[in-house]
Amino acid sequence: MSSGEVPGLVSEHHALVAEYGRAQVRCSQMLLSQAGEITRLEAQLMQLQDQLMQLRIAVFLRDTAHEWNSARRAHHLGGYPAKQANGDVVVQEDAQVAWPEADLVICQVGCVSHGNYWREGDNCSRTSRQCVLVGDEHALDGVRSSVKQGH
């Protein structure tokens, strides 16, 4: 059977091909639109991640300034403040006792939360000593538990 034997077959074929072409154009436009939207959302995500990092840094700096001010006040009163396991603040007579705790907070923020920022191999580039986490994966447990408890 030839195409001339079925009435309207050629015109129907042309109509189908034309509609198929319009569908392809619509799909291409939708893909371009979606690609643009993905690019826009990725840029927005980067901006939000940057803002989040800036807020984390601001909170860290605020909290660090607060702790330093507390330490200075306590030093003028004859010691350094420290939190006991039960959350009570006591004044320590020796500053050397407070420094390891401060180092652990810096490790928590600078290395654990930000991809080993200070760490070079097994050493801390900040202190030029062996990283406190080398050989003791539980070194930050005290810091983490006090953060979870809100202290």
MDTraj code that builds the backbone (N, CA, C; nanometers):
import mdtraj as md
import numpy as np

residues = "MET SER SER GLY GLU VAL PRO GLY LEU VAL SER GLU HIS HIS ALA LEU VAL ALA GLU TYR GLY ARG ALA GLN VAL ARG CYS SER GLN MET LEU LEU SER GLN ALA GLY GLU ILE THR ARG LEU GLU ALA GLN LEU MET GLN LEU GLN ASP GLN LEU MET GLN LEU ARG ILE ALA VAL PHE LEU ARG ASP THR ALA HIS GLU TRP ASN SER ALA ARG ARG ALA HIS HIS LEU GLY GLY TYR PRO ALA LYS GLN ALA ASN GLY ASP VAL VAL VAL GLN GLU ASP ALA GLN VAL ALA TRP PRO GLU ALA ASP LEU VAL ILE CYS GLN VAL GLY CYS VAL SER HIS GLY ASN TYR TRP ARG GLU GLY ASP ASN CYS SER ARG THR SER ARG GLN CYS VAL LEU VAL GLY ASP GLU HIS ALA LEU ASP GLY VAL ARG SER SER VAL LYS GLN GLY HIS".split()
xyz = np.array([
    [0.0857, -0.1160, 0.0000],
    [0.0000, 0.0000, 0.0000],
    [0.0909, 0.1230, 0.0000],
    [0.0633, 0.2140, -0.0891],
    [0.1439, 0.3356, -0.0969],
    [0.0767, 0.4465, -0.0164],
    [0.1542, 0.5529, 0.0085],
    [0.1001, 0.6625, 0.0895],
    [-0.0167, 0.7313, 0.0211],
    [-0.0216, 0.7203, -0.1090],
    [-0.1327, 0.7799, -0.1802],
    [-0.2615, 0.7022, -0.1621],
    [-0.2555, 0.5780, -0.1241],
    [-0.3740, 0.4961, -0.1087],
    [-0.4491, 0.5263, 0.0200],
    [-0.3779, 0.5771, 0.1247],
    [-0.4462, 0.6090, 0.2509],
    [-0.4665, 0.7603, 0.2532],
    [-0.5909, 0.8017, 0.2498],
    [-0.6166, 0.9463, 0.2437],
    [-0.5686, 1.0157, 0.3717],
    [-0.4979, 1.1277, 0.3576],
    [-0.4544, 1.2104, 0.4691],
    [-0.3315, 1.1608, 0.5426],
    [-0.2716, 1.0498, 0.4967],
    [-0.1557, 0.9947, 0.5678],
    [-0.0366, 1.0894, 0.5615],
    [-0.0120, 1.1493, 0.4494],
    [0.1016, 1.2407, 0.4356],
    [0.0791, 1.3652, 0.5209],
    [-0.0382, 1.4219, 0.5180],
    [-0.0648, 1.5427, 0.5980],
    [-0.0596, 1.5100, 0.7476],
    [-0.1064, 1.3929, 0.7872],
    [-0.0990, 1.3527, 0.9272],
    [0.0471, 1.3341, 0.9694],
    [0.1273, 1.2754, 0.8809],
    [0.2699, 1.2577, 0.9099],
    [0.3379, 1.3938, 0.9274],
    [0.3068, 1.4886, 0.8401],
    [0.3633, 1.6234, 0.8511],
    [0.3216, 1.6896, 0.9833],
    [0.1969, 1.6727, 1.0217],
    [0.1475, 1.7310, 1.1472],
    [0.2197, 1.6699, 1.2668],
    [0.2389, 1.5366, 1.2648],
    [0.3095, 1.4696, 1.3739],
    [0.4553, 1.5136, 1.3825],
    [0.5222, 1.5232, 1.2698],
    [0.6625, 1.5665, 1.2674],
    [0.6732, 1.7107, 1.3169],
    [0.5797, 1.7963, 1.2764],
    [0.5817, 1.9362, 1.3224],
    [0.5608, 1.9436, 1.4743],
    [0.4679, 1.8650, 1.5272],
    [0.4429, 1.8639, 1.6718],
    [0.5643, 1.8077, 1.7465],
    [0.6255, 1.7069, 1.6903],
    [0.7467, 1.6490, 1.7481],
    [0.8576, 1.7551, 1.7544],
    [0.8716, 1.8332, 1.6501],
    [0.9714, 1.9418, 1.6479],
    [0.9429, 2.0454, 1.7555],
    [0.8135, 2.0830, 1.7716],
    [0.7780, 2.1804, 1.8756],
    [0.8070, 2.1225, 2.0149],
    [0.7822, 1.9933, 2.0340],
    [0.8115, 1.9291, 2.1630],
    [0.9616, 1.9305, 2.1902],
    [1.0412, 1.9064, 2.0867],
    [1.1865, 1.9115, 2.1046],
    [1.2324, 2.0515, 2.1419],
    [1.1768, 2.1524, 2.0798],
    [1.2119, 2.2915, 2.1125],
    [1.1743, 2.3220, 2.2566],
    [1.0533, 2.2816, 2.2991],
    [1.0111, 2.3041, 2.4378],
    [1.1051, 2.2346, 2.5362],
    [1.1424, 2.1108, 2.5057],
    [1.2337, 2.0359, 2.5935],
    [1.3700, 2.1042, 2.6003],
    [1.4196, 2.1499, 2.4878],
    [1.5491, 2.2201, 2.4865],
    [1.5418, 2.3481, 2.5692],
    [1.4319, 2.4236, 2.5544],
    [1.4149, 2.5461, 2.6324],
    [1.4069, 2.5153, 2.7820],
    [1.3356, 2.4082, 2.8169],
    [1.3243, 2.3696, 2.9580],
    [1.4604, 2.3288, 3.0135],
    [1.5392, 2.2557, 2.9345],
    [1.6724, 2.2153, 2.9793],
    [1.7618, 2.3371, 3.0021],
    [1.7561, 2.4333, 2.9108],
    [1.8347, 2.5560, 2.9273],
    [1.7897, 2.6333, 3.0508],
    [1.6596, 2.6407, 3.0694],
    [1.6046, 2.7100, 3.1860],
    [1.6484, 2.6408, 3.3151],
    [1.6402, 2.5077, 3.3170],
    [1.6812, 2.4327, 3.4361],
    [1.8306, 2.4463, 3.4615],
    [1.9106, 2.4466, 3.3564],
    [2.0557, 2.4656, 3.3731],
    [2.0843, 2.6032, 3.4332],
    [2.0131, 2.7037, 3.3871],
    [2.0286, 2.8380, 3.4440],
    [1.9875, 2.8418, 3.5896],
    [1.8788, 2.7743, 3.6225],
    [1.8314, 2.7689, 3.7609],
    [1.9320, 2.6955, 3.8502],
    [1.9889, 2.5873, 3.7999],
    [2.0904, 2.5136, 3.8759],
    [2.2118, 2.6023, 3.9008],
    [2.2553, 2.6744, 3.8002],
    [2.3692, 2.7659, 3.8159],
    [2.3377, 2.8726, 3.9192],
    [2.2166, 2.9288, 3.9127],
    [2.1766, 3.0307, 4.0094],
    [2.1735, 2.9729, 4.1507],
    [2.1172, 2.8538, 4.1670],
    [2.1087, 2.7913, 4.2997],
    [2.2464, 2.7533, 4.3536],
    [2.3373, 2.7096, 4.2665],
    [2.4728, 2.6783, 4.3101],
    [2.5434, 2.8044, 4.3594],
    [2.5241, 2.9161, 4.2892],
    [2.5840, 3.0431, 4.3319],
    [2.5245, 3.0875, 4.4650],
    [2.3937, 3.0703, 4.4799],
    [2.3282, 3.1050, 4.6057],
    [2.3794, 3.0159, 4.7187],
    [2.3983, 2.8879, 4.6909],
    [2.4518, 2.7959, 4.7915],
    [2.5910, 2.8394, 4.8359],
    [2.6740, 2.8781, 4.7415],
    [2.8091, 2.9241, 4.7774],
    [2.8020, 3.0491, 4.8641],
    [2.7120, 3.1415, 4.8312],
    [2.6968, 3.2617, 4.9125],
    [2.6500, 3.2269, 5.0535],
    [2.5544, 3.1359, 5.0630],
    [2.5037, 3.0957, 5.1942],
    [2.6103, 3.0220, 5.2752],
    [2.6906, 2.9386, 5.2089],
    [2.7987, 2.8705, 5.2795],
    [2.9015, 2.9714, 5.3298],
    [2.9301, 3.0733, 5.2494],
    [3.0227, 3.1782, 5.2903],
    [2.9657, 3.2554, 5.4099],
    [2.8380, 3.2888, 5.4041],
    [2.7749, 3.3588, 5.5161],
    [2.7769, 3.2732, 5.6421],
    [2.7501, 3.1434, 5.6270],
    [2.7531, 3.0527, 5.7412],
    [2.8926, 3.0482, 5.8024],
    [2.9951, 3.0391, 5.7194],
    [3.1325, 3.0365, 5.7695],
    [3.1642, 3.1670, 5.8422],
    [3.1211, 3.2798, 5.7865],
    [3.1453, 3.4082, 5.8512],
    [3.0738, 3.4158, 5.9860],
    [2.9525, 3.3624, 5.9924],
    [2.8794, 3.3613, 6.1198],
    [2.9475, 3.2694, 6.2207],
    [2.9947, 3.1543, 6.1760],
    [3.0671, 3.0641, 6.2662],
    [3.1921, 3.1320, 6.3214],
    [3.2643, 3.2011, 6.2328],
    [3.3853, 3.2718, 6.2761],
    [3.3488, 3.3813, 6.3756],
    [3.2418, 3.4555, 6.3470],
    [3.1993, 3.5625, 6.4375],
    [3.1622, 3.5068, 6.5747],
    [3.0906, 3.3947, 6.5774],
    [3.0540, 3.3324, 6.7053],
    [3.1790, 3.2841, 6.7771],
    [3.2700, 3.2224, 6.7033],
    [3.3946, 3.1753, 6.7638],
    [3.4729, 3.2926, 6.8221],
    [3.4843, 3.4009, 6.7462],
    [3.5582, 3.5178, 6.7957],
    [3.4894, 3.5799, 6.9163],
    [3.3563, 3.5872, 6.9120],
    [3.2818, 3.6406, 7.0256],
    [3.3041, 3.5557, 7.1501],
    [3.2905, 3.4245, 7.1335],
    [3.3077, 3.3340, 7.2475],
    [3.4513, 3.3359, 7.2983],
    [3.5474, 3.3416, 7.2059],
    [3.6881, 3.3478, 7.2463],
    [3.7158, 3.4768, 7.3228],
    [3.6639, 3.5886, 7.2733],
    [3.6837, 3.7163, 7.3435],
    [3.6217, 3.7106, 7.4833],
    [3.5045, 3.6500, 7.4925],
    [3.4387, 3.6359, 7.6227],
    [3.5250, 3.5520, 7.7171],
    [3.5767, 3.4400, 7.6667],
    [3.6603, 3.3534, 7.7506],
    [3.7896, 3.4232, 7.7899],
    [3.8505, 3.4972, 7.6970],
    [3.9737, 3.5692, 7.7306],
    [3.9453, 3.6763, 7.8367],
    [3.8346, 3.7474, 7.8205],
    [3.7998, 3.8484, 7.9201],
    [3.7751, 3.7849, 8.0559],
    [3.7078, 3.6698, 8.0564],
    [3.6859, 3.5983, 8.1823],
    [3.8180, 3.5552, 8.2427],
    [3.9093, 3.5076, 8.1580],
    [4.0398, 3.4641, 8.2067],
    [4.1191, 3.5821, 8.2631],
    [4.1125, 3.6968, 8.1939],
    [4.1835, 3.8160, 8.2447],
    [4.1281, 3.8609, 8.3789],
    [3.9938, 3.8625, 8.3884],
    [3.9336, 3.9024, 8.5171],
    [3.9753, 3.8071, 8.6279],
    [3.9716, 3.6790, 8.5983],
    [4.0089, 3.5798, 8.6996],
    [4.1566, 3.5915, 8.7329],
    [4.2391, 3.6203, 8.6320],
    [4.3823, 3.6352, 8.6573],
    [4.4074, 3.7521, 8.7524],
    [4.3343, 3.8602, 8.7327],
    [4.3495, 3.9753, 8.8216],
    [4.3019, 3.9422, 8.9623],
    [4.2132, 3.8417, 8.9702],
    [4.1652, 3.7993, 9.1018],
    [4.2521, 3.6884, 9.1604],
    [4.3529, 3.6442, 9.0832],
    [4.4452, 3.5467, 9.1391],
    [4.4421, 3.4093, 9.0761],
    [4.3780, 3.3875, 8.9647],
    [4.3771, 3.2549, 8.9036],
    [4.3119, 3.2580, 8.7671],
    [4.2841, 3.1429, 8.7109],
    [4.2197, 3.1301, 8.5802],
    [4.0929, 3.0488, 8.5949],
    [3.9847, 3.0881, 8.5259],
    [3.8609, 3.0111, 8.5382],
    [3.8692, 2.8813, 8.4572],
    [3.8034, 2.7823, 8.5063],
    [3.7920, 2.6562, 8.4321],
    [3.6619, 2.5893, 8.4715],
    [3.6064, 2.5145, 8.3810],
    [3.4816, 2.4442, 8.4105],
    [3.5135, 2.3038, 8.4592],
    [3.4470, 2.2645, 8.5647],
    [3.4610, 2.1283, 8.6127],
    [3.3645, 2.0402, 8.5354],
    [3.3761, 1.9109, 8.5562],
    [3.2904, 1.8160, 8.4854],
    [3.1426, 1.8425, 8.5119],
    [3.1087, 1.8926, 8.6317],
    [2.9688, 1.9192, 8.6638],
    [2.9207, 2.0539, 8.6104],
    [3.0106, 2.1307, 8.5437],
    [2.9717, 2.2576, 8.4841],
    [2.9987, 2.3788, 8.5706],
    [3.0386, 2.3580, 8.6967],
    [3.0703, 2.4712, 8.7834],
    [3.2003, 2.5357, 8.7386],
    [3.2072, 2.6678, 8.7479],
    [3.3291, 2.7391, 8.7131],
    [3.4107, 2.7570, 8.8400],
    [3.5364, 2.7181, 8.8318],
    [3.6280, 2.7357, 8.9445],
    [3.7474, 2.8145, 8.8945],
    [3.8187, 2.8779, 8.9843],
    [3.9375, 2.9539, 8.9492],
    [4.0586, 2.8645, 8.9685],
    [4.1376, 2.8480, 8.8621],
    [4.2588, 2.7681, 8.8696],
    [4.3754, 2.8591, 8.9027],
    [4.4621, 2.8111, 8.9848],
    [4.5763, 2.8918, 9.0266],
    [4.6864, 2.8945, 8.9213],
    [4.6911, 2.7955, 8.8353],
    [4.8005, 2.7839, 8.7404],
    [4.7481, 2.7966, 8.5979],
    [4.8007, 2.8933, 8.5228],
    [4.7553, 2.9141, 8.3852],
    [4.7857, 2.7944, 8.2971],
    [4.8884, 2.7193, 8.3289],
    [4.9263, 2.6048, 8.2463],
    [4.8158, 2.4999, 8.2400],
    [4.7281, 2.4961, 8.3396],
    [4.6192, 2.3997, 8.3407],
    [4.5138, 2.4393, 8.2370],
    [4.4937, 2.5695, 8.2146],
    [4.3904, 2.6164, 8.1224],
    [4.4338, 2.6090, 7.9761],
    [4.5635, 2.6170, 7.9475],
    [4.6085, 2.6190, 7.8083],
    [4.5736, 2.4922, 7.7320],
    [4.5896, 2.3729, 7.7893],
    [4.5498, 2.2539, 7.7124],
    [4.4020, 2.2557, 7.6736],
    [4.3172, 2.3057, 7.7608],
    [4.1751, 2.3153, 7.7274],
    [4.1535, 2.4134, 7.6129],
    [4.2250, 2.5255, 7.6161],
    [4.2144, 2.6232, 7.5068],
    [4.2634, 2.5626, 7.3759],
    [4.3740, 2.4868, 7.3819],
    [4.4242, 2.4198, 7.2616],
    [4.3208, 2.3247, 7.2043],
    [4.2514, 2.2528, 7.2920],
    [4.1506, 2.1582, 7.2434],
    [4.0344, 2.2299, 7.1748],
    [3.9966, 2.3468, 7.2244],
    [3.8896, 2.4243, 7.1600],
    [3.9359, 2.4696, 7.0212],
    [4.0609, 2.5153, 7.0127],
    [4.1150, 2.5579, 6.8834],
    [4.1221, 2.4381, 6.7889],
    [4.1624, 2.3215, 6.8412],
    [4.1650, 2.1997, 6.7584],
    [4.0251, 2.1662, 6.7090],
    [3.9280, 2.1775, 6.7982],
    [3.7888, 2.1454, 6.7624],
    [3.7427, 2.2323, 6.6462],
    [3.7692, 2.3619, 6.6537],
    [3.7212, 2.4537, 6.5509],
    [3.8095, 2.4492, 6.4269],
    [3.9401, 2.4612, 6.4466],
    [4.0310, 2.4758, 6.3332],
    [4.0594, 2.3489, 6.2580],
    [4.0576, 2.2374, 6.3268],
    [4.0946, 2.1136, 6.2580],
    [3.9759, 2.0205, 6.2367],
    [3.9067, 1.9867, 6.3416],
    [3.7986, 1.8898, 6.3283],
    [3.6855, 1.9476, 6.2430],
    [3.6448, 2.0726, 6.2686],
    [3.5327, 2.1318, 6.1962],
    [3.5713, 2.1871, 6.0595],
    [3.6996, 2.2142, 6.0373],
    [3.7403, 2.2788, 5.9119],
    [3.8508, 2.2018, 5.8406],
    [3.8426, 2.0705, 5.8419],
    [3.9297, 1.9883, 5.7578],
    [4.0773, 1.9961, 5.7896],
    [4.1136, 1.9833, 5.9163],
    [4.2547, 1.9808, 5.9577],
    [4.3306, 2.1059, 5.9144],
    [4.2708, 2.2209, 5.9383],
    [4.3299, 2.3485, 5.8970],
    [4.4712, 2.3662, 5.9516],
    [4.4932, 2.3340, 6.0804],
    [4.6236, 2.3552, 6.1439],
    [4.7171, 2.2362, 6.1259],
    [4.6648, 2.1230, 6.0861],
    [4.7427, 1.9998, 6.0901],
    [4.8270, 1.9812, 5.9652],
    [4.9540, 1.9472, 5.9869],
    [5.0476, 1.9124, 5.8796],
    [5.1073, 1.7775, 5.9164],
    [5.0542, 1.6734, 5.8552],
    [5.0969, 1.5380, 5.8930],
    [5.0472, 1.5083, 6.0332],
    [5.1394, 1.4721, 6.1228],
    [5.1041, 1.4451, 6.2618],
    [5.1298, 1.5656, 6.3514],
    [5.1690, 1.6788, 6.2924],
    [5.2049, 1.7961, 6.3721],
    [5.1067, 1.9110, 6.3534],
    [5.0995, 1.9952, 6.4556],
    [5.0168, 2.1154, 6.4524],
    [5.1041, 2.2307, 6.4042],
    [5.0645, 2.2965, 6.2958],
    [5.1443, 2.4083, 6.2447],
    [5.1352, 2.5302, 6.3366],
    [5.0346, 2.5332, 6.4219],
    [5.0179, 2.6452, 6.5143],
    [5.1136, 2.6346, 6.6313],
    [5.1315, 2.5123, 6.6864],
    [5.2149, 2.4953, 6.8057],
    [5.3494, 2.4311, 6.7762],
    [5.3679, 2.3785, 6.6546],
    [5.4889, 2.3054, 6.6156],
    [5.5119, 2.1822, 6.7028],
    [5.4046, 2.1295, 6.7595],
    [5.4123, 2.0067, 6.8387],
    [5.3270, 1.9009, 6.7709],
    [5.3357, 1.7791, 6.8252],
    [5.2519, 1.6724, 6.7737],
    [5.1054, 1.7078, 6.7999],
    [5.0208, 1.6807, 6.7010],
    [4.8770, 1.7066, 6.7145],
    [4.8223, 1.6263, 6.8315],
    [4.7356, 1.6894, 6.9116],
    [4.6793, 1.6213, 7.0289],
    [4.5904, 1.5046, 6.9894],
    [4.5461, 1.4999, 6.8649],
    [4.4591, 1.3916, 6.8202],
    [4.5372, 1.2685, 6.7750],
    [4.6685, 1.2830, 6.7545],
    [4.7497, 1.1692, 6.7114],
    [4.7593, 1.0709, 6.8272],
    [4.7109, 0.9534, 6.8048],
    [4.7178, 0.8490, 6.9063],
    [4.6084, 0.8567, 7.0109],
    [4.5265, 0.9637, 7.0101],
    [4.4183, 0.9750, 7.1079],
    [4.2967, 1.0360, 7.0398],
    [4.2199, 0.9510, 6.9729],
    [4.1036, 0.9988, 6.8987],
    [3.9946, 1.0533, 6.9902],
    [4.0059, 1.0287, 7.1217],
    [3.9054, 1.0748, 7.2173],
    [3.9486, 1.2032, 7.2889],
    [4.0551, 1.2685, 7.2402],
    [4.1085, 1.3871, 7.3073],
    [4.0061, 1.4995, 7.3149],
    [3.9162, 1.5076, 7.2185],
    [3.8198, 1.6171, 7.2152],
    [3.6863, 1.5807, 7.2792],
    [3.6742, 1.4626, 7.3367],
    [3.5466, 1.4210, 7.3952],
    [3.4977, 1.5187, 7.5016],
    [3.5872, 1.5687, 7.5841],
    [3.5484, 1.6641, 7.6890],
    [3.4955, 1.7940, 7.6308],
    [3.5605, 1.8401, 7.5249],
    [3.5163, 1.9639, 7.4586],
    [3.3795, 1.9416, 7.3966],
    [3.3620, 1.8294, 7.3276],
    [3.2347, 1.7998, 7.2618],
    [3.1219, 1.7851, 7.3634],
    [3.1499, 1.7173, 7.4737],
    [3.0431, 1.6970, 7.5721],
    [3.0035, 1.8289, 7.6375],
    [3.0994, 1.9189, 7.6619],
    [3.0628, 2.0474, 7.7214],
    [2.9848, 2.1341, 7.6232],
    [3.0153, 2.1201, 7.4933],
    [2.9392, 2.1947, 7.3919],
    [2.7978, 2.1399, 7.3831],
    [2.7820, 2.0071, 7.3871],
    [2.6487, 1.9466, 7.3802],
    [2.5649, 1.9855, 7.5014],
    [2.6299, 2.0017, 7.6180],
    [2.5582, 2.0372, 7.7396],
    [2.5313, 2.1858, 7.7481],
    [2.5905, 2.2616, 7.6542],
    [2.5668, 2.4056, 7.6518],
    [2.6536, 2.4817, 7.7487],
    [2.7677, 2.4265, 7.7871],
    [2.8582, 2.4947, 7.8806],
    [2.9707, 2.5587, 7.8056],
])
top = md.Topology()
chain = top.add_chain()
for i, resn in enumerate(residues, 1):
    res = top.add_residue(resn, chain, resSeq=i)
    for name in ("N", "CA", "C"):
        top.add_atom(name, md.element.get_by_symbol(name[0]), res)
traj = md.Trajectory(xyz[None], top)
